[in-house]
Amino acid sequence: MRVRCRDLGTMEYRTCWTLQQQLFDALVESKRPGPNHGPAAPQGASDEAGNDEAGTLLLVEHPPVYTLGKSGHAENLLVSREALEAAGAGFFHIDRGGDITFHGPGQLVVYPILDLEPLGIGLRDYIAALEEAVIRTVARYGIEAGRIAGASGVWLGEGITPHGTGRARKICAIGVRSSRYITMHGLALNVSTDLGWFARINPCGFTDRGVTSIGAETGRTVPMEEVKALTVKFLSEILNVEIYK
């Protein structure tokens, strides 16, 4: 199976959300039965026309913005909306899982709009694949990361990995929406993000855990393009798809 990769550079959150929704709606529509749609191909197979496209992968950085998931709690925003606007940040209620998080410069956001059915995986395994791609990516910079039971995303800290030290801190947030096996939203990996932005929220709803970035953990500047290439490489390997531009 093949997935197209589109690097959007820096894009306003609302514009990118609209693009995601358009791609998502087109994939969902392509699966509806009707005179212009044949039956879905078996899992892991191409359709009768030889179509082996499984969707699109968007890479983007956003100007400062906070997003609150459909199951999130407004009280995890610790300042007023007016204070956010004064700081130059936007705010959106969105339809992904998870609570509140921040997107901004220096953060790699990856939005896979994929049909999981031909890939032969379910939503839980898909989220695990996103986490694993990030774990492998940050390992290239000497960062040992892992998972916390009951908390999506990629984490560092004591008890999370065999050699973890310090309190639990999140390096990558993950929030996904799916319908008819089609996904949208995705992951946000802090590369060189200004972590001060997270002081305005309880990140992902947690009050006892912190946030971190590749830069904060390594003490050096890591090229965003390098992190993009690694993340795409590992997603391709883990999902067993060809990701092309």
Residue pairs with C-beta under 8 A, 6 or more apart in sequence:
1 44
1 46
1 52
1 53
1 54
1 118
1 119
1 240
1 241
1 242
2 52
2 53
2 54
2 241
2 242
2 243
2 244
3 53
3 54
3 55
3 56
3 57
3 112
3 114
3 236
3 239
3 241
3 242
3 243
3 244
4 53
4 55
4 56
4 57
4 243
4 244
4 245
5 56
5 57
5 59
5 232
5 243
5 244
5 245
6 56
6 57
6 58
6 59
6 245
7 59
7 60
7 228
7 245
8 16
8 19
8 58
8 59
8 60
9 60
9 61
10 60
10 61
10 62
10 63
10 105
11 60
11 61
11 62
12 62
12 63
12 90
13 62
13 63
13 65
13 67
13 90
13 92
13 103
14 90
14 92
16 58
16 60
16 62
16 111
17 92
17 94
19 58
20 58
20 111
20 113
20 184
20 185
21 184
23 55
23 56
23 58
23 113
23 184
24 113
24 179
24 182
24 183
24 184
27 55
27 113
27 114
27 115
27 182
28 179
28 180
28 182
30 37
31 37
31 40
31 115
31 117
31 180
31 181
31 182
33 39
38 47
38 48
40 47
40 117
40 118
41 47
41 48
41 118
43 117
43 118
43 119
43 120
44 118
44 119
44 120
45 118
46 52
46 118
52 118
54 114
54 115
54 118
54 119
54 241
55 112
55 113
55 114
55 115
55 182
55 183
56 112
56 113
56 114
57 110
57 111
57 112
57 113
57 114
57 232
57 235
57 243
58 110
58 111
58 112
58 113
59 108
59 109
59 110
59 228
59 232
60 109
60 111
61 104
61 105
61 106
61 107
61 108
61 109
61 224
62 103
62 104
62 105
62 107
62 109
63 88
63 90
63 104
63 105
64 87
64 88
64 89
64 90
64 102
64 103
64 104
64 105
64 197
65 89
65 90
65 91
65 92
65 102
65 103
65 104
66 77
66 84
66 89
66 90
66 91
66 92
66 100
66 101
66 102
66 103
66 200
66 201
67 91
67 92
67 93
67 94
67 96
67 100
67 101
67 103
68 74
68 76
68 77
68 91
68 92
68 93
68 94
68 99
68 100
69 94
69 95
69 96
69 97
69 98
69 99
69 100
69 175
70 93
70 94
70 95
70 96
70 97
71 97
71 98
71 99
72 98
72 99
72 100
72 205
73 99
73 100
73 205
76 99
76 100
76 201
76 202
76 205
77 84
77 91
77 100
77 200
77 201
78 199
78 200
78 201
78 202
79 200
81 91
83 200
84 90
84 91
84 200
87 200
89 102
89 104
89 197
89 200
94 185
95 177
96 175
96 176
96 177
96 184
96 185
97 152
97 175
97 176
97 177
98 152
98 173
98 174
98 175
98 204
98 205
99 202
99 204
99 205
100 201
100 202
100 203
100 204
100 205
101 173
101 175
101 188
101 201
101 203
101 204
102 193
102 197
102 198
102 200
102 201
102 203
103 109
103 188
104 193
104 194
104 197
105 193
105 194
106 190
106 191
106 192
106 193
106 194
106 213
106 215
106 224
107 188
107 189
107 190
107 191
107 193
108 188
108 189
108 191
108 224
108 227
108 228
108 231
109 186
109 187
109 188
109 189
110 130
110 186
110 187
110 188
110 189
110 231
110 235
111 184
111 185
111 186
112 130
112 183
112 186
112 235
113 182
113 183
113 184
114 126
114 182
114 183
114 239
115 181
115 182
116 122
116 123
116 126
116 178
116 181
116 182
116 183
117 181
119 239
119 240
119 241
121 129
121 239
123 176
123 178
123 183
126 176
126 183
127 152
127 174
127 176
129 235
129 238
129 239
130 174
130 176
130 186
130 187
130 235
131 147
131 152
131 153
131 154
131 172
131 174
132 234
132 238
133 187
133 231
133 234
133 235
133 238
134 145
134 154
134 171
134 172
134 187
134 189
134 231
135 145
135 146
135 154
136 230
136 234
137 189
137 227
137 230
137 231
137 234
138 145
138 154
138 171
138 172
138 189
138 214
138 217
139 145
140 230
141 214
141 217
141 218
141 222
142 218
143 156
143 171
143 214
143 217
143 218
144 156
144 161
144 162
144 163
144 164
145 154
145 155
145 156
145 160
145 161
145 171
145 172
146 154
146 155
146 156
146 160
146 161
146 164
147 153
147 154
147 155
147 160
148 155
148 160
148 168
151 204
151 206
152 173
152 174
152 175
152 204
153 170
153 172
153 173
153 174
153 204
154 170
154 171
154 172
154 174
154 189
155 168
155 169
155 170
155 171
155 209
156 164
156 166
156 168
156 169
156 170
156 171
156 212
156 217
157 164
157 165
157 166
157 167
157 168
157 169
157 209
158 164
158 165
158 166
158 167
158 168
159 168
160 168
167 208
167 209
167 210
168 208
168 209
168 210
169 209
169 210
169 211
169 212
170 203
170 204
170 206
170 209
170 210
170 211
170 212
171 189
171 190
171 211
171 212
171 213
171 214
171 217
172 187
172 188
172 189
172 190
173 187
173 188
173 203
173 204
174 186
174 187
174 188
175 185
175 186
176 183
176 184
176 185
176 186
177 183
177 184
177 185
178 184
189 214
189 227
189 231
190 211
190 212
190 213
190 214
190 216
191 213
191 214
191 215
191 222
191 224
191 227
192 213
192 214
192 215
192 221
192 222
192 224
193 213
193 215
195 211
195 212
195 213
195 216
198 211
203 209
203 210
203 211
214 222
214 227
215 221
215 222
232 243
235 241
235 243
236 242
236 243
